[in-house]
Amino acid sequence: MPSECPQARAAPSPPPEGAKETWDGPTFPCESLIHPDWLRPDWQLPADWPAIRAFMTTRAGGVSQGLHASMNLGRAVEDEPAAVAANRALLARALGAPAVFLHQVHGADVLKLDGTHLDGERPRFDAAISTSLGLGCAIQVADCLPVLFAARGGVGGAHAGWRGLAAGVLEHTVAALCEASGSAPDELHAWLGPCIGPQRFEVGAEVLQAFGSDPAAPDARFFVYRANAAGEPRWLADLPALARARLRAAGLRHIGGGHWCTLSEPSRFFSFRHERLAGRMAAAISLI
């Protein structure tokens, strides 16, 4: 296996006209192509598991300009299409595999990936799993919570905004990955990426009710009352804590991450609440 990827230390170049979103090169691991600012899961996987590559992009390391500088991966935020394609190719190179981007709809459905999902329309799902070597999944976010999963024979990713989280997207992903990989829930490893943090995520009563919490007596583990400037009732919600509780209830023992706030660090992370047309980051994972 090569010890270093071709042109690993070269700075990103401007995107060529008609840039492709996937990389046609070899699929060996490219550690040095993962930007030093990007985040890596802190899990300790068993030595006898197949190799798994996982990371979470930040704003750094891409070719987009202006508001979208520089590693924007979203197509629907008025960035130059060629820049988005070049950034997605950079992600594929770093992952060592092509990654499927979903059409996320704040739901709870899970897709089992195969090679046909690399072409054509993006499938409308909020989570995906893969048991195929060299076929990864990418979860786009800009305040919602991305969750990556690793199993002995498979990987997965979920987009967990509050609606999808309340609807069971994490539980559905755990069930799908366990079935596909022949694993038990307590064998899975989960990692929570950056999202809007518990000091900034202001919500209304409908969010508490979606999680079965009474606004008159909210569960203080997840919701803290704080009226807004107009005196209207609002609560601060802890999205990572809600996710951890649901994962534990689903049987997981290995859960990491969830310590970053996208809205509090707009120079490092894209945040929808900071700028509606800001870019999108991605949490990506693949068996390699």
RODO-2510 file (C-alpha; in nm, 4 decimals, decimal comma):
residues 288
     n   res          X          Y          Z
     1     m     0,0000     0,0000     0,0000
     2     p     0,1415     0,3452    -0,0876
     3     s     0,2580     0,5429     0,2146
     4     e     0,1454     0,8740     0,0724
     5     c    -0,1127     0,9790    -0,1850
     6     p    -0,0121     1,1485    -0,5114
     7     q     0,0110     1,5270    -0,4674
     8     a    -0,0965     1,4822    -0,1057
     9     r     0,0672     1,8003     0,0119
    10     a    -0,0377     2,0207    -0,2779
    11     a    -0,2839     2,3028    -0,2118
    12     p    -0,6270     2,2695    -0,3758
    13     s    -0,6284     2,4103    -0,7276
    14     p    -0,9140     2,6042    -0,8902
    15     p    -1,1853     2,3713    -1,0233
    16     p    -1,1678     2,2894    -1,3923
    17     e    -1,4645     2,3480    -1,6161
    18     g    -1,7057     2,0563    -1,5821
    19     a    -1,5292     1,9144    -1,2772
    20     k    -1,6476     1,5686    -1,1692
    21     e    -1,7735     1,4941    -0,8181
    22     t    -1,6069     1,1551    -0,7849
    23     w    -1,2475     1,0508    -0,7989
    24     d    -1,1374     0,7938    -1,0573
    25     g    -0,8057     0,7196    -0,8859
    26     p    -0,7057     0,4268    -0,6662
    27     t    -0,9001     0,3663    -0,3483
    28     f    -0,6134     0,3156    -0,1041
    29     p    -0,6390     0,5172     0,2196
    30     c    -0,5148     0,8739     0,1822
    31     e    -0,4403     0,9906     0,5356
    32     s    -0,2455     1,2941     0,4189
    33     l    -0,5393     1,4182     0,2087
    34     i    -0,7566     1,4616     0,5182
    35     h    -0,7267     1,8307     0,6038
    36     p    -0,5784     1,8886     0,9511
    37     d    -0,8790     2,1002     1,0517
    38     w    -1,1289     1,8244     0,9747
    39     l    -1,2596     1,6112     1,2614
    40     r    -1,1996     1,2401     1,3125
    41     p    -1,4018     0,9997     1,5293
    42     d    -1,2226     0,9144     1,8511
    43     w    -1,3456     0,5572     1,8615
    44     q    -1,1148     0,2601     1,9249
    45     l    -1,2336    -0,0109     1,6878
    46     p    -1,1401    -0,3783     1,7329
    47     a    -0,8193    -0,4712     1,5511
    48     d    -0,9854    -0,7585     1,3635
    49     w    -1,2480    -0,5353     1,1996
    50     p    -1,2147    -0,4368     0,8328
    51     a    -1,0519    -0,0967     0,7816
    52     i    -1,2904     0,1975     0,8150
    53     r    -1,2241     0,5567     0,7112
    54     a    -1,4352     0,8345     0,8663
    55     f    -1,4106     1,2093     0,9058
    56     m    -1,6114     1,5316     0,9218
    57     t    -1,5230     1,8294     0,7037
    58     t    -1,5119     2,1893     0,8242
    59     r    -1,4979     2,5101     0,6200
    60     a    -1,1272     2,4505     0,5498
    61     g    -0,9613     2,2667     0,2659
    62     g    -1,1706     2,3419    -0,0427
    63     v    -1,1849     2,5737    -0,3436
    64     s    -1,5121     2,7662    -0,2986
    65     q    -1,4920     3,1439    -0,2611
    66     g    -1,6644     3,4194    -0,0657
    67     l    -1,9557     3,3172     0,1542
    68     h    -1,8924     2,9515     0,0721
    69     a    -1,5199     2,9488     0,1441
    70     s    -1,3882     2,7058     0,1162
    71     m    -1,5039     2,3418     0,1522
    72     n    -1,8712     2,3848     0,0645
    73     l    -2,0296     2,0535    -0,0386
    74     g    -2,3877     2,1729    -0,0859
    75     r    -2,5395     2,2245    -0,4301
    76     a    -2,8389     2,4330    -0,3216
    77     v    -2,6658     2,7336    -0,1631
    78     e    -2,5833     2,9362    -0,4783
    79     d    -2,2195     2,8289    -0,4924
    80     e    -2,0457     2,7722    -0,8264
    81     p    -2,1337     2,4174    -0,9423
    82     a    -1,7767     2,3533    -1,0554
    83     a    -1,6443     2,4461    -0,7103
    84     v    -1,8918     2,2117    -0,5388
    85     a    -1,7949     1,9319    -0,7774
    86     a    -1,4260     1,9906    -0,7069
    87     n    -1,4873     1,9889    -0,3307
    88     r    -1,6818     1,6634    -0,3532
    89     a    -1,3941     1,5136    -0,5512
    90     l    -1,1566     1,6245    -0,2748
    91     l    -1,3780     1,4490    -0,0205
    92     a    -1,3761     1,1285    -0,2275
    93     r    -0,9970     1,1393    -0,2535
    94     a    -0,9613     1,1825     0,1224
    95     l    -1,2117     0,9047     0,1892
    96     g    -1,0414     0,6732    -0,0555
    97     a    -1,3816     0,5869    -0,2005
    98     p    -1,6779     0,7486    -0,3772
    99     a    -1,9487     0,8676    -0,1376
   100     v    -2,3242     0,8850    -0,1926
   101     f    -2,4837     1,2193    -0,1017
   102     l    -2,8497     1,1893    -0,0001
   103     h    -3,1437     1,4221    -0,0649
   104     q    -3,2119     1,4803     0,3050
   105     v    -3,5716     1,5580     0,4006
   106     h    -3,5687     1,5607     0,7846
   107     g    -3,7217     1,2152     0,7967
   108     a    -3,6239     0,8797     0,9454
   109     d    -3,5857     0,6468     0,6459
   110     v    -3,2614     0,4523     0,5935
   111     l    -3,1139     0,3489     0,2577
   112     k    -2,8882     0,0446     0,2068
   113     l    -2,6378     0,1637    -0,0493
   114     d    -2,5205    -0,0117    -0,3618
   115     g    -2,3307     0,1067    -0,6675
   116     t    -2,6433     0,2238    -0,8485
   117     h    -2,6835     0,5083    -0,5995
   118     l    -2,3700     0,6837    -0,7253
   119     d    -2,5462     0,8016    -1,0416
   120     g    -2,8693     0,9810    -1,1198
   121     e    -3,1038     1,1560    -0,8776
   122     r    -3,0072     1,1678    -0,5136
   123     p    -3,2204     0,9269    -0,3087
   124     r    -3,4589     1,0939    -0,0612
   125     f    -3,3376     0,9517     0,2697
   126     d    -3,1879     1,0877     0,5901
   127     a    -2,9613     0,7950     0,6687
   128     a    -2,7646     0,5350     0,4787
   129     i    -2,5684     0,2197     0,5516
   130     s    -2,3087     0,0397     0,3418
   131     t    -2,1627    -0,3097     0,3611
   132     s    -1,9740    -0,2691     0,0333
   133     l    -1,5993    -0,2147     0,0333
   134     g    -1,5157     0,1249    -0,1173
   135     l    -1,8708     0,2649    -0,1196
   136     g    -1,9163     0,5427     0,1339
   137     c    -2,1947     0,7659     0,2541
   138     a    -2,1856     1,1404     0,3171
   139     i    -2,4248     1,3253     0,5493
   140     q    -2,4594     1,6998     0,4825
   141     v    -2,5155     1,9407     0,7700
   142     a    -2,4949     2,3056     0,8710
   143     d    -2,6434     2,2988     1,2274
   144     c    -2,8207     1,9607     1,2293
   145     l    -2,6424     1,6713     1,3990
   146     p    -2,4501     1,4189     1,1853
   147     v    -2,3989     1,0742     1,3377
   148     l    -2,1574     0,8152     1,1984
   149     f    -2,1761     0,4441     1,2770
   150     a    -1,9192     0,1664     1,2513
   151     a    -1,9825    -0,2079     1,2702
   152     r    -1,7714    -0,5163     1,2040
   153     g    -1,8967    -0,5485     0,8487
   154     g    -2,0621    -0,2189     0,7726
   155     v    -2,0830     0,1559     0,8224
   156     g    -2,3585     0,4137     0,8337
   157     g    -2,4434     0,7793     0,8660
   158     a    -2,7533     0,9682     0,9792
   159     h    -2,8780     1,3256     0,9482
   160     a    -3,0377     1,4038     1,2849
   161     g    -3,2079     1,7378     1,3013
   162     w    -3,4700     1,7575     1,5736
   163     r    -3,7485     1,6317     1,3473
   164     g    -3,5578     1,3271     1,2270
   165     l    -3,4232     1,2585     1,5743
   166     a    -3,7729     1,2653     1,7236
   167     a    -3,9006     1,0450     1,4387
   168     g    -3,6432     0,7754     1,5154
   169     v    -3,3754     0,8162     1,2469
   170     l    -3,1013     0,6961     1,4812
   171     e    -3,2932     0,3910     1,6000
   172     h    -3,3794     0,3016     1,2406
   173     t    -3,0140     0,3348     1,1363
   174     v    -2,8989     0,1150     1,4248
   175     a    -3,1554    -0,1518     1,3339
   176     a    -3,0640    -0,1445     0,9636
   177     l    -2,6898    -0,1607     1,0268
   178     c    -2,7242    -0,4414     1,2816
   179     e    -2,9318    -0,6469     1,0385
   180     a    -2,7010    -0,5845     0,7436
   181     s    -2,3761    -0,6504     0,9327
   182     g    -2,4924    -0,9254     1,1662
   183     s    -2,4034    -0,7136     1,4692
   184     a    -2,5667    -0,6522     1,8038
   185     p    -2,6351    -0,2889     1,9041
   186     d    -2,3765    -0,3000     2,1823
   187     e    -2,1095    -0,3865     1,9231
   188     l    -2,1698    -0,0699     1,7210
   189     h    -1,9644     0,2467     1,7587
   190     a    -2,1319     0,5854     1,7081
   191     w    -1,9779     0,9310     1,6740
   192     l    -2,1610     1,2641     1,6937
   193     g    -2,0258     1,5467     1,4812
   194     p    -2,0659     1,9250     1,5174
   195     c    -2,4159     2,0718     1,5431
   196     i    -2,5839     2,3723     1,6989
   197     g    -2,4967     2,3491     2,0668
   198     p    -2,7087     2,3510     2,3835
   199     q    -2,6275     2,7152     2,4611
   200     r    -2,7536     2,8368     2,1209
   201     f    -3,0346     2,6049     2,0084
   202     e    -3,3495     2,7982     2,0977
   203     v    -3,6736     2,6070     2,0366
   204     g    -4,0463     2,6355     2,0937
   205     a    -4,2904     2,4107     2,2768
   206     e    -4,3501     2,1959     1,9671
   207     v    -3,9963     2,0602     1,9876
   208     l    -4,0377     1,9546     2,3508
   209     q    -4,3684     1,7916     2,2677
   210     a    -4,2101     1,6010     1,9768
   211     f    -3,9792     1,4362     2,2304
   212     g    -4,2590     1,3665     2,4785
   213     s    -4,1530     1,6389     2,7207
   214     d    -4,4125     1,8612     2,8897
   215     p    -4,3264     2,2310     2,8382
   216     a    -4,4695     2,2993     3,1851
   217     a    -4,2216     2,0550     3,3405
   218     p    -3,9447     1,9934     3,0856
   219     d    -3,6788     1,7281     3,1259
   220     a    -3,3815     1,9339     3,2473
   221     r    -3,1355     1,6888     3,0926
   222     f    -3,2402     1,8105     2,7497
   223     f    -3,4326     2,1398     2,7797
   224     v    -3,3696     2,4583     2,9790
   225     y    -3,6309     2,7326     2,9904
   226     r    -3,5229     3,0759     2,8667
   227     a    -3,7746     3,3322     2,7405
   228     n    -3,6732     3,5228     2,4294
   229     a    -3,6244     3,8997     2,4064
   230     a    -3,9980     3,9495     2,3552
   231     g    -4,0801     3,7513     2,6682
   232     e    -4,2172     3,4551     2,4727
   233     p    -4,1559     3,1074     2,6155
   234     r    -3,8525     2,9389     2,4647
   235     w    -3,6184     2,6605     2,5673
   236     l    -3,2559     2,5766     2,4973
   237     a    -3,2359     2,2232     2,3591
   238     d    -2,9393     1,9880     2,3839
   239     l    -2,9411     1,7966     2,0558
   240     p    -2,6321     1,5818     2,1312
   241     a    -2,7718     1,4830     2,4723
   242     l    -3,1022     1,3815     2,3126
   243     a    -2,9118     1,1745     2,0565
   244     r    -2,6950     1,0031     2,3186
   245     a    -3,0006     0,9113     2,5247
   246     r    -3,1736     0,7563     2,2261
   247     l    -2,8625     0,5663     2,1217
   248     r    -2,8161     0,4275     2,4718
   249     a    -3,1819     0,3252     2,4799
   250     a    -3,1219     0,1444     2,1486
   251     g    -2,8462    -0,0582     2,3146
   252     l    -2,5273     0,1251     2,2134
   253     r    -2,2375     0,1436     2,4593
   254     h    -1,9729     0,3123     2,2428
   255     i    -2,0737     0,6752     2,1767
   256     g    -1,8320     0,9636     2,1221
   257     g    -1,8143     1,3181     1,9914
   258     g    -2,0834     1,5841     2,0108
   259     h    -1,8708     1,8573     2,1685
   260     w    -1,8755     2,1324     1,9027
   261     c    -2,1237     2,4140     1,8339
   262     t    -2,1571     2,5207     1,4710
   263     l    -2,3324     2,8499     1,5496
   264     s    -2,0667     2,9527     1,8023
   265     e    -1,7782     2,8983     1,5595
   266     p    -1,8919     3,0331     1,2191
   267     s    -1,5314     3,0829     1,1061
   268     r    -1,4709     2,7071     1,1370
   269     f    -1,8141     2,5579     1,0677
   270     f    -2,0934     2,6405     0,8245
   271     s    -2,4118     2,7360     1,0132
   272     f    -2,7559     2,7791     0,8587
   273     r    -2,8674     2,9972     1,1475
   274     h    -2,5658     3,2213     1,1067
   275     e    -2,6109     3,2558     0,7298
   276     r    -2,8967     3,0858     0,5440
   277     l    -2,6998     3,0495     0,2207
   278     a    -2,3822     2,9364     0,3936
   279     g    -2,2256     2,6153     0,2733
   280     r    -2,2699     2,2587     0,3874
   281     m    -2,0222     2,0284     0,5576
   282     a    -2,0283     1,6505     0,5415
   283     a    -1,9611     1,3589     0,7727
   284     a    -1,8293     1,0775     0,5533
   285     i    -1,7535     0,7118     0,6194
   286     s    -1,6604     0,4024     0,4195
   287     l    -1,5247     0,0513     0,4474
   288     i    -1,1850     0,0668     0,2768
***
